[in-house]
Amino acid sequence: MLPLVAGFAAFCTYSCMYAFRKPFSAGSYEGMSWLGVDYKIWLVSAQVMGYALSKVWGIRLVPEWQTSRRAVSILALVGLSWLALLGFALAPPVPGIVFLFLNGLPLGMVWGLVFGYIEGRQATELMGAILASSFIFASGVVKGVGKAMLLAGVSEHWMPFLTGLAFIPPLLLSLHVLTRLPPPSAEDVAARAPRGRMDREARHAFVRRFLPGLLLIVPLYVLLTVLRDFRENFDTEIFRDLGYGRSAIVFGEVDTPIGIGVLMLTASLTLVRDNMRAFMLNHVLIGGGLCCAGISTLLFAHGELPPLLWMTLVGFGLYLGYIPLNGMFFERLMATFRISGTASFVMYIADASGYMGSVTVLLVRQLLALQLNWTQFFERAVLASSALGLVLTALAARWFWRHGQQSGHAAASLSPLEMESSRL
């Protein structure tokens, strides 16, 4: 019962954070531009740049955060982002871009703080899958709320602030539940390795040991982040291209089955007790997701799939690849190689790279004036990234498997610094 309660509390907490980050993307900001660049691209790029910078800070800050300060820190970060949304509502359009940057700046560290409540447990896959499914459910829900406000006459600049206001009570309740969770038990520590803070030396030792694998996984994560973030930020335009521009429920209709399917598959890894086997199965899920996204897009491009089914299947494939890399993959990496520390550290290395890649793609598309509509651009990006992603996934699985065989993945629990010293 505890894993379900913990997972649901983490899910609700992070879903409420989405209400302060994503509702603005439900607006189209038609006819608005600055310096010849579409206004919404400015907004998306500004927020993602702030979010990416937050992830860079998180590489150092989140692994060293005191457990007792997590809840207060989450509230402070979300509160700062909400104040920035008030500035966005009150400011003229051009300064509003700066406020969207400030809105994203604190939010990038929330994920690591929430995940810290549930990592290092035998049921972390189940709890992590429930938490990570918030990416899917929350995005559709908060954008649906935002779209409904727009259809009711709320302005595009006030809608994000008012959407955040509606989610403050559930945020407080779910965060209160998280603070009352007991720490990992002795059985959890024995199965998954002890978890805690990682200082600078421990982080450097970790990177030195796993650098070849990280050089494969991080680019894979960048590809998936770019596609997932593009879909989230511009699905309003994609649905409009597909003929669903006036629907406020289409987001939920597409994202709900995706969330259920991905949740069931990723949570099932809790049943796999052997850490190396579960770690390799994470690679299988990622590869399967890439295949689903690529094949469904090929079928849609040739007129073999209706639009909503394509958006569902491509979303399912992208999230099936993306969600394991937001917790479960790195959780099993830590457990397989008996790393004392926090999975949030390596997650933030990948996250910072991923969101900078997302900004780069947006700017390249605009600056090169590519003559593609949103749907065509998304199709081509999915096809290219699926092919490259499958290659990176296969190479990463091979490297981690061979490294496990060479070093013995069932070794006694050591800190990264101790393991590095033992190899010298």
C-alpha positions as CSV (number, residue, x, y, z in Angstrom):
1,M,0.0,0.0,0.0
2,L,2.8,2.4,0.8
3,P,4.3,2.3,-2.7
4,L,1.0,3.3,-4.2
5,V,0.4,6.1,-1.7
6,A,4.0,7.4,-2.2
7,G,3.8,7.1,-6.0
8,F,0.5,8.9,-6.1
9,A,1.7,11.7,-3.8
10,A,4.8,12.2,-6.0
11,F,2.6,12.1,-9.1
12,C,0.2,14.8,-7.7
13,T,3.1,17.0,-6.5
14,Y,4.8,17.0,-9.9
15,S,1.5,17.3,-11.8
16,C,0.8,20.4,-9.8
17,M,4.2,21.8,-10.8
18,Y,3.1,21.4,-14.4
19,A,0.3,23.8,-13.8
20,F,2.9,26.5,-13.4
21,R,5.0,25.5,-16.4
22,K,2.9,24.3,-19.3
23,P,-0.5,26.1,-19.5
24,F,0.9,29.0,-21.5
25,S,1.6,26.5,-24.4
26,A,-2.2,26.0,-24.8
27,G,-2.3,29.5,-26.3
28,S,-1.3,30.2,-29.9
29,Y,-0.5,33.9,-29.7
30,E,-1.7,34.4,-33.3
31,G,-0.3,37.3,-35.2
32,M,2.3,38.2,-32.5
33,S,6.0,38.3,-33.4
34,W,9.2,40.1,-32.3
35,L,12.2,40.8,-34.5
36,G,10.6,38.6,-37.2
37,V,10.3,35.6,-34.9
38,D,7.0,34.1,-33.9
39,Y,6.1,35.2,-30.4
40,K,5.3,31.7,-29.2
41,I,8.7,30.5,-30.2
42,W,10.2,33.3,-28.1
43,L,8.1,32.2,-25.1
44,V,8.9,28.5,-25.5
45,S,12.6,29.2,-26.0
46,A,12.8,31.6,-23.1
47,Q,11.1,29.2,-20.7
48,V,13.1,26.2,-21.8
49,M,16.3,28.2,-21.6
50,G,15.4,29.0,-18.0
51,Y,14.5,25.4,-17.3
52,A,17.7,24.1,-18.9
53,L,19.8,26.5,-16.8
54,S,17.9,25.3,-13.7
55,K,18.9,21.7,-14.7
56,V,22.6,22.8,-15.0
57,W,22.4,24.2,-11.4
58,G,20.6,21.0,-10.4
59,I,23.7,18.9,-11.3
60,R,25.4,20.4,-8.3
61,L,22.6,21.5,-6.0
62,V,20.1,18.6,-6.1
63,P,22.6,15.8,-5.1
64,E,23.7,17.9,-2.1
65,W,20.2,19.0,-0.9
66,Q,19.4,18.2,2.7
67,T,16.4,15.8,3.0
68,S,14.8,17.9,5.7
69,R,14.6,21.0,3.3
70,R,13.0,19.3,0.3
71,A,9.4,20.3,0.9
72,V,10.2,24.0,1.7
73,S,12.5,24.1,-1.3
74,I,9.8,22.8,-3.6
75,L,7.3,25.3,-2.4
76,A,9.8,28.1,-2.7
77,L,10.7,27.1,-6.3
78,V,7.1,26.8,-7.4
79,G,6.2,30.1,-5.7
80,L,8.9,32.0,-7.5
81,S,7.7,30.6,-10.8
82,W,4.1,31.6,-10.0
83,L,5.2,35.2,-9.3
84,A,6.9,35.2,-12.7
85,L,3.6,34.2,-14.3
86,L,2.0,37.2,-12.6
87,G,4.7,39.4,-14.2
88,F,3.9,37.7,-17.6
89,A,0.2,38.6,-17.1
90,L,0.9,42.3,-16.2
91,A,3.9,43.1,-18.5
92,P,3.8,44.1,-22.2
93,P,4.5,41.3,-24.7
94,V,8.2,41.8,-25.1
95,P,9.1,42.0,-21.3
96,G,6.7,39.0,-21.0
97,I,9.4,36.9,-22.7
98,V,11.8,37.7,-19.8
99,F,9.1,36.6,-17.3
100,L,8.7,33.3,-19.1
101,F,12.5,32.8,-18.7
102,L,12.2,33.6,-15.0
103,N,9.2,31.2,-14.8
104,G,11.3,28.3,-16.0
105,L,14.4,29.2,-14.0
106,P,13.3,27.6,-10.6
107,L,11.2,24.7,-11.9
108,G,14.0,22.5,-13.3
109,M,15.1,21.4,-9.8
110,V,11.7,20.2,-8.7
111,W,11.9,16.8,-10.3
112,G,15.1,15.8,-8.5
113,L,13.7,16.9,-5.2
114,V,10.4,14.9,-5.7
115,F,12.3,11.8,-6.9
116,G,14.5,12.0,-3.9
117,Y,11.5,10.9,-1.7
118,I,11.0,7.6,-3.6
119,E,14.4,6.5,-4.9
120,G,16.5,3.6,-3.4
121,R,13.5,1.4,-2.6
122,Q,12.5,-2.1,-3.9
123,A,9.3,-0.5,-5.3
124,T,11.0,2.5,-6.9
125,E,10.0,1.4,-10.4
126,L,6.4,1.3,-9.4
127,M,6.6,4.7,-7.6
128,G,8.8,6.2,-10.3
129,A,6.5,5.0,-13.1
130,I,3.5,6.6,-11.3
131,L,5.5,9.8,-10.8
132,A,6.8,9.9,-14.4
133,S,3.4,9.3,-15.8
134,S,2.7,12.9,-14.6
135,F,4.6,14.0,-17.7
136,I,1.7,12.6,-19.8
137,F,-1.4,13.1,-17.7
138,A,-0.4,16.5,-16.3
139,S,0.5,18.0,-19.6
140,G,-2.9,17.1,-21.1
141,V,-4.9,18.1,-18.0
142,V,-3.3,21.5,-17.4
143,K,-3.4,22.4,-21.1
144,G,-7.0,21.3,-21.2
145,V,-7.7,23.6,-18.2
146,G,-5.8,26.4,-20.0
147,K,-7.7,25.9,-23.2
148,A,-11.0,25.9,-21.4
149,M,-10.1,29.2,-19.8
150,L,-9.2,30.6,-23.2
151,L,-12.5,29.4,-24.7
152,A,-14.3,31.1,-21.7
153,G,-12.7,34.4,-22.6
154,V,-9.6,34.6,-20.3
155,S,-6.7,36.3,-22.1
156,E,-3.7,34.3,-23.2
157,H,-1.5,36.3,-20.8
158,W,-3.6,35.8,-17.7
159,M,-4.5,32.2,-18.3
160,P,-1.2,30.7,-17.1
161,F,-1.3,32.5,-13.7
162,L,-4.9,31.6,-13.1
163,T,-4.3,27.9,-14.0
164,G,-1.5,27.8,-11.4
165,L,-3.8,29.3,-8.8
166,A,-6.2,26.5,-9.2
167,F,-3.5,23.9,-8.5
168,I,-2.1,25.3,-5.3
169,P,-4.4,23.4,-2.8
170,P,-3.6,19.9,-4.3
171,L,0.1,20.8,-4.3
172,L,0.1,21.5,-0.6
173,L,-1.8,18.4,0.2
174,S,0.3,16.0,-1.9
175,L,3.6,17.5,-0.6
176,H,2.4,17.0,2.9
177,V,1.9,13.3,2.2
178,L,5.4,13.0,0.8
179,T,7.0,14.6,3.8
180,R,5.5,11.8,6.0
181,L,7.0,8.9,4.1
182,P,9.4,6.7,6.1
183,P,13.0,6.4,4.8
184,P,14.1,3.3,2.8
185,S,14.2,0.2,5.0
186,A,17.2,-2.0,5.6
187,E,15.8,-4.4,2.9
188,D,15.6,-1.5,0.5
189,V,19.2,-0.6,1.1
190,A,20.3,-4.2,0.7
191,A,18.5,-4.5,-2.6
192,R,19.2,-1.1,-4.1
193,A,22.4,0.3,-2.4
194,P,22.3,3.2,0.1
195,R,21.2,6.6,-1.1
196,G,22.2,10.0,0.1
197,R,24.0,13.1,-0.8
198,M,26.9,13.1,-3.4
199,D,29.7,15.6,-2.9
200,R,31.9,17.0,-5.7
201,E,34.5,14.2,-5.5
202,A,31.9,11.5,-5.6
203,R,30.2,13.0,-8.6
204,H,33.5,13.3,-10.5
205,A,34.3,9.7,-9.7
206,F,30.9,8.5,-11.0
207,V,31.4,10.4,-14.3
208,R,35.0,9.0,-14.7
209,R,33.8,5.4,-14.3
210,F,30.7,5.6,-16.5
211,L,31.8,8.2,-19.1
212,P,31.6,5.9,-22.2
213,G,28.1,4.8,-21.3
214,L,27.0,8.4,-20.5
215,L,28.3,9.6,-23.9
216,L,25.8,7.2,-25.5
217,I,22.9,7.7,-23.1
218,V,23.0,11.5,-22.9
219,P,22.7,12.1,-26.7
220,L,19.8,9.5,-26.7
221,Y,18.1,11.5,-23.9
222,V,18.7,14.7,-25.9
223,L,16.8,13.2,-28.9
224,L,13.9,12.1,-26.8
225,T,13.7,15.3,-24.8
226,V,13.7,17.4,-28.0
227,L,10.9,15.3,-29.5
228,R,8.8,15.1,-26.3
229,D,9.2,18.8,-25.5
230,F,8.4,19.8,-29.1
231,R,5.2,17.7,-29.0
232,E,4.2,19.2,-25.6
233,N,4.9,22.8,-26.6
234,F,3.4,22.7,-30.0
235,D,0.7,20.0,-29.9
236,T,-1.8,22.9,-30.0
237,E,-0.5,23.8,-33.5
238,I,-0.2,20.1,-34.5
239,F,-3.8,19.4,-33.5
240,R,-4.9,22.6,-35.3
241,D,-3.1,21.4,-38.5
242,L,-4.9,18.0,-38.1
243,G,-8.3,19.7,-37.7
244,Y,-8.8,19.7,-33.9
245,G,-8.0,23.3,-33.1
246,R,-11.3,24.1,-31.3
247,S,-11.2,21.1,-28.9
248,A,-10.3,21.4,-25.3
249,I,-10.5,17.7,-24.5
250,V,-8.4,16.4,-27.4
251,F,-5.3,16.6,-25.2
252,G,-6.8,14.3,-22.6
253,E,-8.2,12.0,-25.2
254,V,-4.8,11.3,-26.6
255,D,-2.6,11.5,-23.5
256,T,-4.7,9.4,-21.2
257,P,-4.3,6.0,-23.0
258,I,-0.6,6.9,-23.5
259,G,-0.2,7.4,-19.8
260,I,-2.0,4.2,-18.8
261,G,0.0,2.1,-21.3
262,V,3.4,3.5,-20.4
263,L,2.6,3.3,-16.7
264,M,1.8,-0.4,-16.9
265,L,4.9,-1.3,-18.9
266,T,7.4,0.7,-16.8
267,A,5.9,-0.3,-13.5
268,S,6.1,-4.0,-14.4
269,L,9.9,-3.7,-14.0
270,T,9.3,-3.7,-10.2
271,L,8.7,-7.5,-10.6
272,V,12.2,-8.0,-11.9
273,R,14.5,-8.5,-8.8
274,D,17.8,-9.0,-10.6
275,N,19.2,-5.5,-11.1
276,M,21.2,-6.2,-14.2
277,R,18.3,-7.9,-16.0
278,A,16.0,-5.0,-15.1
279,F,18.7,-2.6,-16.3
280,M,18.9,-4.3,-19.7
281,L,15.1,-4.4,-19.9
282,N,15.1,-0.6,-19.6
283,H,17.1,-0.6,-22.8
284,V,14.5,-2.9,-24.4
285,L,11.6,-0.6,-23.4
286,I,13.5,2.5,-24.8
287,G,14.2,0.7,-28.1
288,G,10.6,-0.5,-28.4
289,G,9.3,3.0,-27.9
290,L,11.5,4.3,-30.6
291,C,10.3,1.6,-33.0
292,C,6.7,2.4,-32.2
293,A,7.2,6.2,-32.8
294,G,9.1,5.6,-36.1
295,I,6.8,3.0,-37.6
296,S,3.6,4.8,-36.7
297,T,5.0,8.0,-38.2
298,L,5.9,6.2,-41.4
299,L,2.3,4.7,-41.6
300,F,0.8,8.2,-41.0
301,A,3.0,9.8,-43.6
302,H,1.7,7.2,-46.2
303,G,-1.9,7.8,-45.2
304,E,-2.3,4.5,-43.3
305,L,-3.2,5.9,-39.9
306,P,-5.8,8.5,-38.9
307,P,-4.5,11.6,-37.2
308,L,-5.6,10.9,-33.6
309,L,-4.4,7.3,-33.7
310,W,-1.0,8.5,-35.0
311,M,-0.7,11.2,-32.2
312,T,-1.5,8.5,-29.7
313,L,1.0,6.0,-31.0
314,V,3.8,8.4,-31.6
315,G,3.2,9.9,-28.1
316,F,3.2,6.4,-26.6
317,G,6.5,5.5,-28.3
318,L,8.2,8.7,-27.3
319,Y,7.2,8.5,-23.7
320,L,8.0,4.8,-23.5
321,G,11.5,5.8,-24.5
322,Y,11.7,9.0,-22.4
323,I,10.1,8.0,-19.1
324,P,12.6,5.2,-18.1
325,L,15.4,7.7,-18.6
326,N,13.7,10.0,-16.0
327,G,14.3,7.7,-13.0
328,M,14.0,3.9,-13.5
329,F,17.0,3.6,-15.9
330,F,19.4,5.5,-13.5
331,E,17.8,3.9,-10.4
332,R,18.8,0.5,-11.7
333,L,22.2,1.8,-12.8
334,M,22.9,2.8,-9.2
335,A,21.5,-0.5,-7.9
336,T,23.3,-2.7,-10.5
337,F,26.7,-1.2,-9.8
338,R,26.1,-0.6,-6.0
339,I,26.6,3.1,-6.2
340,S,26.0,5.0,-2.9
341,G,24.5,8.4,-3.8
342,T,21.5,9.7,-5.7
343,A,20.2,8.9,-9.1
344,S,19.2,12.6,-9.5
345,F,22.8,13.5,-10.2
346,V,23.1,11.6,-13.5
347,M,19.5,12.5,-14.4
348,Y,20.4,16.1,-14.2
349,I,23.4,15.7,-16.5
350,A,21.1,14.3,-19.1
351,D,18.3,16.8,-18.4
352,A,20.5,19.8,-18.8
353,S,21.8,18.5,-22.1
354,G,18.3,17.6,-23.3
355,Y,16.7,21.0,-22.7
356,M,19.5,22.9,-24.3
357,G,19.0,20.6,-27.3
358,S,15.3,21.5,-27.4
359,V,16.1,25.3,-27.5
360,T,18.7,24.7,-30.3
361,V,16.1,22.9,-32.5
362,L,13.6,25.6,-32.1
363,L,16.0,28.4,-32.9
364,V,17.5,26.5,-35.9
365,R,14.0,25.9,-37.3
366,Q,13.2,29.6,-37.1
367,L,16.6,31.1,-38.1
368,L,16.9,28.9,-41.2
369,A,13.3,29.7,-42.1
370,L,12.5,26.1,-42.8
371,Q,9.3,26.0,-44.9
372,L,7.6,23.2,-43.0
373,N,4.4,23.3,-41.0
374,W,4.5,22.0,-37.4
375,T,3.2,18.6,-38.3
376,Q,5.7,18.0,-41.2
377,F,8.6,19.2,-39.0
378,F,7.5,16.8,-36.2
379,E,7.2,13.9,-38.6
380,R,10.6,14.3,-40.0
381,A,12.2,14.8,-36.6
382,V,10.6,11.7,-35.3
383,L,11.8,9.5,-38.2
384,A,15.4,10.8,-38.0
385,S,15.6,10.6,-34.2
386,S,14.1,7.1,-34.0
387,A,16.7,5.7,-36.3
388,L,19.6,7.3,-34.5
389,G,18.1,6.6,-31.1
390,L,17.9,2.8,-31.8
391,V,21.6,2.8,-32.7
392,L,22.5,4.6,-29.5
393,T,20.3,2.4,-27.4
394,A,21.9,-0.8,-28.8
395,L,25.5,0.6,-28.2
396,A,24.7,1.7,-24.7
397,A,23.2,-1.7,-23.7
398,R,26.3,-3.4,-25.1
399,W,28.7,-1.1,-23.2
400,F,26.9,-1.4,-19.8
401,W,26.6,-5.2,-20.2
402,R,30.3,-5.6,-20.9
403,H,31.2,-3.2,-18.1
404,G,29.0,-5.2,-15.7
405,Q,30.7,-8.4,-16.7
406,Q,34.2,-6.9,-16.3
407,S,33.6,-5.2,-12.9
408,G,31.1,-7.6,-11.4
409,H,27.8,-5.9,-10.9
410,A,27.1,-7.8,-7.7
411,A,30.1,-6.2,-5.9
412,A,29.7,-5.0,-2.4
413,S,28.3,-1.5,-1.9
414,L,31.0,1.1,-2.2
415,S,31.0,4.8,-2.7
416,P,31.9,6.1,-6.2
417,L,35.2,7.4,-4.7
418,E,36.0,4.1,-3.1
419,M,35.3,2.2,-6.3
420,E,37.4,4.6,-8.3
421,S,40.3,4.1,-5.9
422,S,40.0,0.3,-6.0
423,R,40.4,0.4,-9.8
424,L,43.6,2.5,-9.7
